[in-house]
Structure formats: C-alpha cells, structure tokens
Amino acid sequence: MSTNHKQDRAVLESIAERAMRERGLLPDFSTEALAELSSLQAAAATNDGNIRDMRDLLWASIDNDDSLDLDQLTVAEAMPGDKAKILVAVADVDCLVKDGSAIDEHARHNTTSVYTTARIFPMIPERLSTNLTSLNFNEERLSIVVEMVIDSDGSVMDSIIYRARVRNHAKLAYNSVAAWLEGKGTVPEAIAAVNGLDENLHIQDRIAQRMKNFRHIHGALSLETIEARPIFDGDEIRDLAVERKNRAKDIIEDFMIAANSVTAQYLSSRKFPSIRRVVRNPKRWIGLSKLPEEHGTKLPDDPDSKSLEEFLAKERAADPLRFPDLSIAVIKLLGPGEYVAEVPGETAPGHFGLAARDYTHSTAPNRRYTDLITQRLLKAAVEGRSCPYTADELDFLAKHCTEEEDVAKKVERRVAKSAAALLLKSRIGEEFDAIVTGASPKGTWVRLVNMPIEGRLIQGFQGIDVGNRTRVKLVSTDVEQGYIDFRRVGQ
C-alpha cells in the first residue's frame, strides 16, 4: 500500500472541509456551542401525566449499518379486520436543543447534517445526535409518537400524536433485516433476542408493502437513483458499494411518509402553521411528456402523477439497467423539492412526487432543522401552548432551509466525485463497459456499468445518444476537482 493511499481519507476530509467553507457552511461548532454542550445531561425522568410510559412496547430501530444518530423507532399491533396499528416514535431533540441556544444557532445556520464520503458534519454535536438525543439501544428516551390505524388496503384510517417515554429494544440494520424478510438470510441475532419481535417485524413488513402499493396506485412516483457508499480499508478507499432499496428500507420509508403526512394534517387541524415539504406540479410537463413519447406512451396534457407512475412502472420492468438514468431525467424535469411555510387559512402546494396534499418533514430532528422546527410546533400544539414561531419567522426559515439543503447536497456531490476520482486514479488506461447518461452541446456523460461512477466522454462522442451502451477507456482523473475523463474505444 502506497503512502498516498494511506492518506485517502485525509485527502477527502480536507476537500470536504474546504467545500463546506467555500459554500458558507460551518464545519465545526463554536466555542459557545461546545461550552453549552458540556453542561447538558440526558433528559431527566418526569412525572408529567401527559407523557405516556410506552417503554415496554417492542420498539426497534432500523437504519444503515453504521448509523449512530437514531431518530425513529417503530412498532406494530395487529387489529381485527386485517387492520393494523403502526406507531412511530421520533426522538425529542427539542428537550435538550432549545430555540436560540448556541447549539441551535449552529443547527439553524447549516440546517442539516452533511454526509460526505470521509466525514460527517453533524447538525448538532455528536454527544447529542448519537447519544443524548438518539434513540439508542436499551436507553430510555423522550419522544413524539405518531400513532396510525392502517386499513386493509394500506390507507391511513385514523391517527393521533402524543408525547411518550420509549426504549429501543433492538438496534437493527437494513441489509440484514431485508435479507431475513426476503428469505435470503437467517434471523438477525438482535431480533431473535427479543421475544415476539420477529412476529412484530413481519406485521410491519406486511403493512408497509400495503401502504407502498396504496401510494403508488394513487400516483406516488417509483423513482430509483444510484447512491454509492465508500468502502474503506483503514484510510484507503477500496470500492464504492451501491445502496439498493429493500424490504427493510420500505418499512421505514413508508411509515415515515405516512407520519409526515399525519403530522402536517395534525398541525392544520389545530390551526397551527407548518413548514411543508413540497414538489410543485411540474412547469416543464411538456418536456417531461416527451420522455414517455420516446417509448411509445402518451401522457395527459395536464400534470398527472398517476399516469406518469404507470409509465415509470412499465419502464422499470422493461429496462432496469437504464431506469436510474430515466429517474434522474424525470427528477430534473419535475424540479427541486422546497420548503414552504403554510399558515392557517392558506394552502401550500402539495408534493407531486408523493401524490400527497399534506406533507412536512418531522421524523429526523437530529439531522434536519426543519424537523426540529416541526417538533417544536407539534409539542406546542399537543400541550395546548401558543405557536412558538411567527408567520414571518417560518417563511424565512422555510426559504433558508431550502437554500442550505441545496448547498449541502452540492458539498456531498463534490466530495463523492473526488472519492470516485481517487478510486480510479491508479487505473488510467483501463477499459470499462459504460452507458451514456447525458448528451448535449455542453458535453457527453457516461456511467460505468459495473461501478457507480460517472465521468465525461471527451473523445469519440459523435453519433451516440443517451441510453447507448459503449466501451470507454479512462484517460485522466483530477481528485481535487472531482473530474473523471474517458474516451470511446472500439468504434
């Protein structure tokens, strides 16, 4: 192993920190925030009768293998008539991170945790996000519980929100849980160790699949993008692993989508304002309609998510290799998601991609500032207090969080490109199978078939178009800039 390879992580950390600063994000906490942190302790037990004791329920967390900031726990209860009760417990971060505190000011500035290839820049200090406000295994924690009754068709029949004390009985990981649920692996030890948890997770899996089916029947879009996770051997980057959807991820995704919708509806019913997560009806619907026309399908003249979803489902089954690239094209034409303040008496746009009229972000308060804001609104509504924010404050925060989320994503993409360039820098001259992902006057781009890496085709791009398979040779890489250049071979 060369000395340079031993420094891979340090190189990427340096690039990440520089990218954070260049885009106005704070990579480190202030001395005031750190001083404040040193005085914080776990939330003390309380005799408040409004906080339910639900520690004995079979709560469990399911997250990435290496996740330490655990925001949610889930549990299910079978009901007569093939119905089920689903409960989602969300970490009460507000109990320790108070509005206007030095820690809150840092979170408010960055608005999100930034997950780069070599380093995580947490929104709140790790002593909180991975410990005191994380729903850690076998720890007693305060939470906000969203309780939902799910009908046999996967729709939400009824719901209620309240505060509760909970305990995580099993820290689970997506991949091992999915392998077990899909019949490809044995029951994880953490599940087997808790009496009844295996049956409970089977109920959650069954209900999540119904909820997923219900959403897509009503127009929620099936989109699939390629997300790569770096594999390090010590400090040397060795590979990029593709993160794929699975049944365990479906449980969390569908339960969180439902909880976010219920939360938005709850605030509205209490005449409280909220920050909605919206994807507007696409202004570029005509351009988006051209994608199905190229495949022999015609969409309605006006935006219609259900028709678009039917086309996507057909294409996913017909050509799974190209589907991630089709998904990216659709996402770009739909336009970006944004945060919009909704006040009583007004109606914010819905979420076109989820086919949801009411939607907010509420289930990740350790990682997203909008979720912490929503939590403060929820607690005030549940406890009958006045709204903690003015309409003008929420409007400002919604716009600010939209802007900073975009900045954070750019930092993450910037470092991911450098990681890919670093991985390939010793393979100059090698040939790879690739698929064309972009072709325009601005340039032609290809994605390697067997590695989740994209680069620019600088030679031999004449006569090829998006979707074409081709053979390319790696010409050069630039780790600092994140550039990867190929030329076409075997024309």
N, C-alpha and C positions, 0 to 999 in steps of 0.2 A: 504494500500500500504506500503510495507516494505521500510526501509531506503535504502537498496541495490537497489531496483527497481527505486527509485528516482534518483539514480546515474547512470542509464543505459547509458545515453548519454555521461556523463563524462568518463565512463569506455571506451566506444568505441572511443571517441575523443583521449584519451590517447593512445590506441592501434594504432589508425591511425597515430598520430604524430610520435610515435616510429617506425612504419613501414616505414614512409616516410624517416626518418633519417637513418634507417638501410640500406635502399636501395639507399642512396645518393641523395634523393630529398630534396628540401628546403621547409619546411612547412611555413616559414614566410619570409616577404620581408626585405631586408636590410635597414639600416638607410638611405643610399644614395637613394634608390628607394622611400622611404617614403617622403624624403625631396623633391625629384623631383616631386612626386605626388602632393604635397601641392601647387605647382606653376602652375599646369595645369588647364586650363579652357576649356569650350566647344568650339569646332572649330567655329571660327567667320564666319559670312556671307561673301561671296566673290562675286565679280563681274566678275570672270573668265568666259568668254564666253564658255569655253569648259565643264563647269559643268552645266548640264541641270537642269531646275527647274521642278520637277515632283511631287511636294508636293500634288497636288490636285487629283492625281490618288488614287483609293480605295485600298491603301496598307493596309495590315493587317499581324500580326504575329500569327503563330500557334505553340505552344510549350507545354511543360509539365505544369501542373497546377501551380507549384511553381518556374518555371524558371524565372530568372531575367536578365540573360545575353542573350539578344535577338540579334542574329546575322543576321537573314534574315527576309525580308518581301516579300510577293508575291502578284501579281495581274494578272488578265487575261483580254483579249479582244477578243470577237468573231469576226471571219473573214468570208468572203464569201467562199462557197465550203466546209463547215463543218470543216474549219481550225480554228486555234486559235493562238493568240499571248500570250506567257507567259513571264512575267518579274519577275526576282528575284533580289532584292536589298540586297547587302551584306554590313554590317557595315564597314565603313572606319576606321579601327583601327590604321592604319599607320599614319593617320593625327595627332595623339597625341602620339603614341608609336614609337619613332624614333629609327632606327637601331643604336646600340652602346650605347644607353642610359642605365641608371641603371635599369629601369623597363624592358627594352628589354633584358638585361643580365639575369635577373631572368627568364623571359619567355623562353629565349634560353636555360637556364640550365634545367628547368623542362620539357619544350616543350609541355606541355598540362595541362589543369585543371584536378585535381584528385577528382573524385566524390565518397567519401566514405559514408558509411551509416549515420554517425553522423556529418560529417563536410565536406564542400567543400574547397579544397585548390586551389584557382583560379590561373590561369597562369599569369594574370595581376591583379592589385589591383581592388577590387570591386567598388571603386569610378569610375573606368573606365569601367570595364566589365559589370556592372549593371546600369551604369548611363551615363557617358560622351561619351562612345563609343558603348552603347547599343541602339538599335532602339526602344526606349521606346514609350509608348502610348503618342500621341499628342505632340511629340517632333520633332523638325526639326533636321535632321542629314545628314551628307555626306555619300555617299555610292558608291559602284561599282555596276552597273546594268548589268545583263546578260539578253538580250532580245532574245527570241527564237520564231520562227514560227513553229508550230506543225501541221503536215499534219493530214488528217482524220484517218490514220492508226496508229497514235501515234509516228511517226518518226519525227526527227528534220529536217526541210527543210532548214532553214536559221537562222543565228544568228549574233548578234553584241554586243559589250561590250563598255560601256562608263561610265563616272562619272556623278553622279546626286545628287541633294538635294531632300530628301524624308521626308514624315511624316507618322507615324504609326497611322491609323485611328481606329484600334481595336486590343486590346491585347486578343487573343483567346487561349483556351486550347484544347488539343487533344480530351479528352474524351467527353466534352460537344458538340464540333463541330461534332465529329463522331456520337454521338447519334442522333443528328439532321439530319445529312446527311443520316443515315441508317434508318430513320423513327422511332427511338426509343425514341426520346425526342423532346422537343419544341425548337424553335429557340433561341439561347443564346441572352441575352439582349444586349451584345456588338455588335452583328450583326444587330439586329433589330433597333439599334440606328443610324445606318449609312445607308442612303438611297442608295439602289442599291447593297449593299454588299452581301445580301443573293443570288441574282442572279449571282453575280460575283463568289462567292464560289461554286455555283452549276456548273458553267463553269469549274472552276479549278478542281473540283472533277471528272467531266466527262473526261476532258483531261488527268488527272493523271491516271485514270483507263485504258485509251487507251495506254498511254505511258508504263504503267506496263505490259499490255498484249503484246505489241510490244517487250519489252525487254525479256520477258520470252519465247516468240516464237523463239527468236534468241539466246537463250541459257543462259540467266541470271538465276542463281540458286535460287529456292524457299527454303530458309532455315529459320528455326524458333527455336530460343533458348529461354529458360525460364529466364526472368530477373525479379528480385524481388525488390520491393521498400518498405522500412521500414515504418511502421505506428507507430508514437509516440503519446502517451498521456502525454503531458508535456515532461518530460525527461524519461518516462518509455516506453520501446519498447513493443508494444502490439501485433503486427502482421506483416506479410510480404505479400504485395499485388503483384500479378503477373501483369507485364506490358504486355499487349497484343497489337498486330497490329490492326489497324482500318483504316477506310477510310481517316480520317484526317491525320494520320501519312503517309498514302500513298501519299497524296498531297505533303507533304514536302519531303519525301524520293525520289519520282520520279522526282520532279523538281530539287532537289539538285544534284542527279546523272547526270541529263542532263546538269545542269550548270557546274558541274565539268568537264564533257567531253568537252563541248564547250570551257571552259577556257583553257584546255590543247591544243586543236586544235588552238585556237586563238594565244597562245604564239608560237606554232610551225610555224604558218603562218607568224608571224612577225620575224622569225629567232631568237627567244629568247629561252634560256634554260628553263627548268622547273624541279620541283620535282614531279615525277609521283608516284601515289599510285598503286602498282602492286600486283597481286597474280599470281605467275608463273604457267605455265602448271604443274600439279602435277607429281612429280617424283615417287610418290607411287601410280600410276594409277592402277597397277596390284592389289595391296592391296585394293584400292578403288573399283575396279571392283568386288571384292568378295562380297561386300555388296548387290548389286543387284542380284548376282547369288544365294544368300541365299533366295531371294524372287522370284526366277524363271525368272529373267530378265538378259540378257547378254548385256554388253556394248561393243563398238568397241575396237579394240586392242590399238588404239592410243587415247590420251586425247580428249574428245569431250563433251563440256559443254551442248550442246543441248540434246544429248542422256541421259546424267545424269539428266538434268532438267525434262525430260519426266518421268524418273523413280521416281524422288522425288515427282512430282505432283501426280502420281498414289498412292504412299505410304501415302502421306498426306491425301488423300481422304479415303484410306482404313483403316488407323490406326492413327487417330490424337493424341491419348494419347502417343504413342511411338515416334511420329515424332520428337519432340525436341531432343530425345536421338539419333535418326538416324542423325539428323542435326549436332549434336556435333561430331559424328563419322566421318561424311563427312568433316567437318571443320578441324578436326585434320589431316586427310589424305591429304587434299588439301595443307596444310602447311600455315604458317602465312603470312599475308599481310606485305608489307615492302615499304619503300620509296626509290626511285632510281632517281638519277639525270639524266636527258636527255638533251644532248646538240645538237645544230643543226648539222645535218649530221649523227647522231647516232640514233638508235632505241631502246628504253627501252621496256622491256616485257609489255604486256597488263595486264588486270585484268580478270583472268579466271572466277571468280565467277560472275562478272557482264557482261561477254562476251563483254568487251569493250577494244578496241585497245588503245584509248586515255583516260586517266583518271588521275586527280590530286585531291588534297584536297584544296578547296578555299572558302568554304561557312561558316566557323566557326572561323574567325580570333580572336575572343575574347577568344576562348577555345583551339585552336591548333596552334602551332608555324609554322607548315608547311603552314597553310592557310595564316598566316601573311607574310611569305616569298613570297608566290604566289601573294598576294596582291601587294607587292612592285614591283614584276616583271610586273604584269599587269598594274599598274599605269605608270611605265616607258614606257611600250610598247604603251599604249594608248596615252601618251603625247609625244611620239617620242624621249624619252631620251635614253641614253645608259643603258645597263644592270647594275643593282646595285650590282650584285654578280659575282665573277669569277667562272669558272667551278669547280675549286678545292674547293672553299667555299661551293658550292651547293652539291658537292659529300660528303664532310664532314658532312654537316648539314643533308643530307638525311639519312646517317648511324646513326648519333647521335639521330635524331628524332625516327628512328625505334627502337633503343635500349631503349630510355627513355619511349616511349609509352608502350613497353613491361613491363618495371619496374612499370609504373603507374597502369597498369592493374593488376599486381600482388598485389600491395598495395590495390586496390579496392576489389579484391577477398579475400584477407586476412582479411579485416575488415568485409566483408559480411559474411564470415564463423563465425567470432566471434559474429556477431549480431544474426545469427541463433542459435548458441550455447547458447547465453544469453537468447533468447526467449524460448528455450526448457529446460533450466536448472532446472526449477521447476516442470518438467513433467517426471522425471525419473520414470521408471516402467510402463508408459503408452504404449499401443499398437497402431500401425498405419498400414494402408494399404500402400504398397510400390511396386515399380517396380525396378528390377535390371538394373543398368545403366553401370556397369563395372564388369568384372570377369576375373582375370588374376592371375598369381603367386604372383603379388605384392599386391593383395587384391581384395575384392569384395565390390562394392558400390551400394547403393540403394537410390532412390529418393522417398520421401513421395508423395502419390497420391494427397492428399488434402492440402498440404503445399509445397511451392517451396524450400524445404530443402533436401540436400543430406548428407549422412553420410556413415560411414564404417560398414559393417556387419562383426563382429568379431567372431560370433558363428553361426553355422548352415548353412554355405555357401556351404557345399558339395552338389553336384548334381543340382545346379541351374545355370542358364546362363542369359546372357543379354536379357532383354525383359520379363523375367518371373515375374508374379505377386506373391507377398508373403505377409505375415503378420510379422511385426517386433515389438520388444519391445525396448524402449530406455533404454540403460544401463548406459551411462555416457556422460557428456559434459565437455569440457575444454574451457572456454571463452578466456583465454589468448592465447591459441594455435589455437583456432578455430576448435577443434576436436568434433565430434559427433559420438558415437558408438552405434550400435544396435546389437541385437541377434534375430535370427529367432525363431518364435513360430508356433505352430500348424503344425509341420512337418508330 
